[in-house]
Amino acid sequence: MKDDKSFKLLAGKILLFTFPIPILVIMSVVVDPFKIYRQYDDYDRDNFVPLNRELVCLKLYERNKKAMGYDSFIFGNSRSQAFKVNNWKAFLPANSKPFHFDGAGGGIYGIHNRIRYIDQSGGRLDNALVIVDQLSLTSTKNAKGHHFISPPELSNESPLAFYSEFTKPLLNIRFVTGYIDYSMFATHRNYMSKLIYNQKYPNVGDSRTGDVYYGADRQIFEDSKGYYQAQINKGTFYDRAKRVAMSKPVTQDEKELLFDIKKYFNKHHTDYRIVVCPLYDQKPLGDDHVQLLHSVFGAESVYDYSGVNKFTQSIHNYYEDSHFRPKVADEIMKEIYSGRRLKSVSGVTSVSHPGKEGR
């Protein structure tokens, strides 16, 4: 009798603990707050929560690749969104079909997986613009978190592990409340924190190129002084008096991923540029990682904009202390493609470039 009561008590606890799980799964699929279960014409329209950018780009690529014939790619994390496909086209052969294949926080792990996927699915890699920084160069494993984790199609890891990450936010009462509240009233309240976007204008995505145009640019255009004063008041732009070079040691995983990326570039005869971001912190990339990039890709194809330079001086080149603006990326592209020469060989447009001339 005692054992029977103990069993019923234990069973009750298990039922109480597991009961919400089916509800969470159903809610996740039906409501689809992170837009992972269905196809959307425009993933940024009416969106107010962080999405998994790598999954969004993968879906856009798969949906459009036959019609668009993509052959050129911008790779990187969210910072690569400063580089816009339509602006990059000016530096590519006239018949190029570029696409922006980025991901949030995936580093060279994610970049490598996207390049491998394009190759193994029969895609072309005629041109590549690879945007890196110290953090991305040391990110060699799949990330955790629903908007960071790499999709199983790219990672070759468990689909269950991937999709389960998207049920975790639904256990956060603040997120669930904030999602319902914002869905009904479209008003950002303090308790929502960063779980719900807090911006005056929405981001606008281009479903053909993978580019995202940030609403902050419109806000800056309308009231630049007010925008930056608000950032200053929040303490976003901190003092950068101490600029110590980042000196994390190079790992074997980093070497293997980078050399494998180069292997794919060699296979496709890719014309590529490697750009080290001009970050607000003005910390130069460590010498070991600079040398690694040079040894893998050739010094003539690596453009290091870390540290103190003309781009990192002004706060007006940034949205906040992490992401630089498209006007910076446009100037960088002018510099790294300066002196570009196009020549036709057997009816096929090929590309040669003079390394760092004109910088």
C-alpha positions in Angstrom: 0.0 0.0 0.0 2.8 2.3 0.9 4.6 1.5 -2.3 1.4 2.1 -4.3 1.1 5.6 -2.8 4.7 6.4 -3.5 4.3 5.3 -7.1 1.2 7.5 -7.5 3.0 10.5 -5.9 6.0 10.0 -8.2 3.7 9.5 -11.3 1.9 12.7 -10.4 5.1 14.7 -10.2 6.3 13.3 -13.5 3.0 14.2 -15.1 3.0 17.7 -13.7 6.6 18.2 -14.9 6.0 16.8 -18.4 2.5 18.1 -19.0 3.6 21.5 -20.4 6.0 20.0 -22.9 3.4 18.9 -25.5 1.7 22.3 -25.1 5.0 24.1 -25.7 5.7 22.0 -28.8 2.2 22.7 -30.2 2.5 26.4 -29.4 6.0 26.5 -31.0 4.7 24.9 -34.2 1.3 26.7 -34.5 2.4 30.2 -33.5 6.0 29.7 -35.0 7.4 32.8 -33.2 10.9 32.2 -34.6 9.7 31.4 -38.2 11.4 28.0 -38.4 8.6 25.6 -39.3 7.0 27.3 -42.3 8.2 29.2 -45.3 7.7 33.0 -45.3 7.8 35.4 -48.3 9.4 38.0 -46.0 11.0 36.8 -42.8 11.5 40.4 -41.5 7.9 41.6 -42.1 6.0 42.0 -38.8 8.9 40.4 -37.0 9.9 41.6 -33.5 12.0 38.8 -32.0 15.5 37.7 -33.0 15.5 35.0 -35.6 18.1 32.4 -36.5 19.7 34.2 -39.4 21.6 31.2 -40.6 18.4 29.2 -41.0 16.6 32.2 -42.7 19.5 32.5 -45.2 19.5 28.8 -45.8 15.8 28.8 -46.6 16.2 31.8 -48.9 19.1 30.2 -50.6 17.3 26.9 -51.2 14.1 28.6 -52.3 15.8 30.9 -54.8 19.0 29.2 -56.0 17.6 27.7 -59.2 15.9 30.9 -60.3 18.7 33.2 -59.2 21.7 31.0 -60.0 23.8 32.3 -57.1 27.5 32.1 -57.6 29.0 34.7 -55.3 28.6 35.0 -51.5 29.2 37.3 -48.6 30.0 35.2 -45.5 30.2 36.4 -41.9 28.3 37.0 -38.7 25.9 39.9 -38.1 28.6 42.4 -38.7 28.8 41.3 -42.3 25.4 42.9 -42.8 27.2 46.2 -43.3 28.2 44.8 -46.7 25.3 45.0 -49.1 24.9 42.7 -52.1 23.7 45.4 -54.4 26.8 47.5 -53.5 29.2 44.6 -53.9 27.9 43.9 -57.4 29.7 47.0 -58.6 33.0 45.2 -58.0 32.0 41.8 -59.5 31.8 40.6 -63.1 28.6 41.8 -64.7 27.0 38.4 -64.8 27.6 37.6 -61.1 24.6 36.5 -58.9 25.6 37.3 -55.3 23.9 36.3 -52.1 24.5 37.3 -48.5 24.8 34.0 -46.4 25.4 35.2 -42.8 24.6 33.8 -39.4 24.6 35.2 -35.9 27.7 34.4 -33.9 28.6 31.2 -35.7 32.2 32.3 -36.5 34.4 30.3 -38.9 32.5 27.2 -37.8 29.4 28.5 -39.5 31.2 30.1 -42.4 32.9 26.7 -43.1 29.7 24.8 -43.0 27.9 27.2 -45.4 30.7 27.0 -47.9 30.8 23.2 -47.6 27.0 23.0 -48.0 27.1 25.2 -51.2 29.8 22.9 -52.6 28.2 19.6 -51.7 24.8 20.7 -53.0 26.3 21.6 -56.4 26.5 25.3 -56.0 29.2 27.6 -57.4 31.7 29.8 -55.5 33.0 32.2 -58.1 33.5 35.1 -55.7 33.6 35.3 -51.9 33.8 38.2 -49.4 34.5 36.8 -46.0 34.1 39.0 -43.0 35.8 38.0 -39.7 37.0 39.3 -36.4 38.7 37.9 -33.3 35.6 36.3 -31.9 34.6 34.7 -35.2 38.1 33.3 -35.8 38.0 31.5 -32.4 34.5 30.2 -32.8 35.0 26.6 -34.0 32.1 24.7 -32.5 28.3 24.8 -32.9 26.8 27.5 -30.7 24.0 27.2 -28.1 20.8 29.3 -28.1 17.9 29.4 -30.5 19.2 32.3 -32.7 22.9 31.1 -32.6 22.7 27.4 -33.2 23.5 26.1 -36.7 20.8 24.3 -38.6 21.3 20.5 -38.9 21.5 20.8 -42.7 24.7 22.8 -42.2 26.1 21.3 -39.0 25.3 17.7 -39.7 24.3 17.4 -36.1 21.0 16.3 -34.4 17.8 18.0 -35.7 16.3 17.3 -32.2 19.1 19.3 -30.5 18.5 22.1 -33.0 14.7 22.4 -32.7 14.7 21.8 -28.9 16.6 25.1 -28.6 13.5 26.9 -29.8 11.2 25.6 -27.1 13.5 26.9 -24.3 12.4 30.6 -24.7 8.8 29.4 -24.2 9.8 28.4 -20.7 10.6 32.0 -20.0 7.5 33.6 -18.7 8.9 37.1 -19.5 9.3 36.1 -23.1 5.9 34.5 -23.5 4.2 37.5 -21.8 6.2 40.0 -23.8 5.5 38.2 -27.1 1.7 38.2 -26.4 1.8 41.8 -25.1 3.7 43.1 -28.1 1.6 41.1 -30.6 -1.5 42.8 -29.2 -0.3 46.4 -28.5 3.0 46.8 -30.5 4.5 48.6 -27.6 7.9 47.8 -26.1 7.9 47.9 -22.3 10.9 47.8 -20.0 10.3 44.3 -18.8 10.7 43.0 -22.3 14.4 43.9 -22.3 16.2 42.5 -25.3 13.8 39.6 -25.8 11.6 41.8 -27.9 13.1 44.3 -30.4 13.0 47.9 -29.3 13.4 50.0 -32.3 11.6 52.9 -33.9 11.6 51.4 -37.4 11.6 47.7 -38.4 14.4 46.0 -40.2 13.7 45.4 -43.9 14.9 42.2 -45.5 15.6 41.4 -49.2 14.5 37.9 -49.8 16.5 37.6 -53.0 19.9 38.8 -51.8 19.7 37.9 -48.0 20.6 41.5 -47.1 18.9 43.2 -44.1 18.5 46.9 -44.0 18.4 48.1 -40.4 15.7 50.4 -39.2 18.4 52.3 -37.3 19.6 53.7 -40.6 16.3 55.5 -41.2 16.3 56.8 -37.6 19.9 58.1 -38.1 18.9 59.7 -41.4 15.9 61.5 -39.8 17.7 62.6 -36.6 21.4 61.7 -36.4 22.1 64.0 -33.5 19.3 62.7 -31.4 20.1 59.0 -32.2 23.8 59.4 -31.1 23.0 61.5 -28.1 20.7 58.8 -26.9 23.4 56.2 -27.4 25.9 58.4 -25.5 23.4 58.9 -22.7 23.1 55.1 -22.4 26.8 54.7 -22.1 27.0 52.7 -25.3 30.2 54.4 -26.6 32.8 53.8 -23.9 36.3 55.1 -23.5 38.8 53.3 -25.6 42.0 54.7 -24.1 43.4 51.1 -23.5 43.8 49.2 -26.7 45.6 46.0 -26.0 46.0 43.6 -28.9 44.0 40.5 -28.6 46.4 37.6 -28.2 44.4 34.3 -28.0 46.6 31.4 -29.1 45.7 29.8 -32.5 44.2 26.4 -32.1 44.3 23.3 -34.3 40.6 23.5 -34.9 41.0 27.1 -36.3 43.7 26.0 -38.6 41.7 23.0 -39.9 38.6 25.0 -40.6 40.4 27.8 -42.4 42.5 25.5 -44.5 39.4 23.5 -45.4 37.7 26.8 -46.5 40.7 27.5 -48.7 40.4 24.0 -50.1 36.9 24.8 -51.3 38.1 28.1 -52.7 40.8 26.3 -54.6 38.4 23.8 -56.0 36.1 26.5 -57.3 38.9 28.9 -58.4 37.2 31.4 -56.1 38.1 35.1 -56.3 38.1 36.0 -52.6 38.8 38.7 -50.1 39.2 38.2 -46.3 38.2 41.4 -44.3 39.0 41.8 -40.6 36.3 44.0 -39.2 36.9 47.6 -38.0 35.5 47.2 -34.6 34.7 50.1 -32.2 36.9 48.7 -29.5 40.0 49.5 -31.7 41.8 46.4 -30.5 44.1 45.1 -33.2 43.8 41.5 -34.2 46.6 39.4 -32.5 49.7 38.8 -34.6 49.2 35.0 -34.4 45.8 35.2 -36.1 47.0 37.8 -38.7 49.9 35.4 -39.6 47.4 32.5 -39.7 45.2 34.3 -42.2 48.2 35.3 -44.3 49.5 31.7 -44.4 46.1 30.3 -45.4 44.8 32.8 -47.8 47.8 34.9 -48.8 48.7 38.3 -47.4 47.6 39.9 -50.7 44.0 38.8 -50.0 43.7 39.7 -46.3 42.6 43.2 -45.4 43.0 43.9 -41.7 40.9 46.9 -40.5 41.1 46.1 -36.8 42.8 48.6 -34.4 43.0 52.3 -34.7 42.2 53.7 -38.2 40.0 56.2 -40.0 37.0 53.9 -39.7 37.2 53.2 -36.0 37.6 56.8 -34.9 34.1 58.2 -35.2 31.0 56.9 -33.4 29.0 57.9 -36.4 30.5 54.9 -38.3 28.6 52.6 -35.9 25.1 51.8 -34.8 26.4 50.9 -31.3 29.6 49.5 -29.9 29.5 46.3 -32.0 28.2 46.9 -35.6 29.6 49.3 -38.1 27.4 50.9 -40.8 27.2 50.3 -44.6 29.0 53.5 -45.4 32.1 52.0 -43.8 31.7 48.7 -45.8 31.3 50.6 -49.0 34.6 52.4 -48.5 36.3 49.2 -47.6 35.1 47.5 -50.8 36.4 50.4 -52.8 39.8 49.9 -51.2 40.1 46.2 -51.4 38.9 46.0 -55.0 40.9 49.0 -56.2 42.9 48.4 -59.4 40.7 45.5 -60.2 41.2 44.2 -63.8 38.7 42.1 -65.7 39.8 40.1 -68.6 38.1 37.6 -70.8 39.6 34.1 -71.3 38.0 31.8 -73.8 34.7 33.7 -73.4 34.7 33.4 -69.6 35.2 36.4 -67.4 38.1 35.9 -65.0 39.4 38.2 -62.3 42.8 39.3 -61.3 43.7 41.7 -58.6 46.8 43.5 -57.4 46.6 42.6 -53.7 46.8 45.7 -51.5 47.6 48.3 -54.2 45.7 51.4 -53.6 45.1 50.9 -49.9 
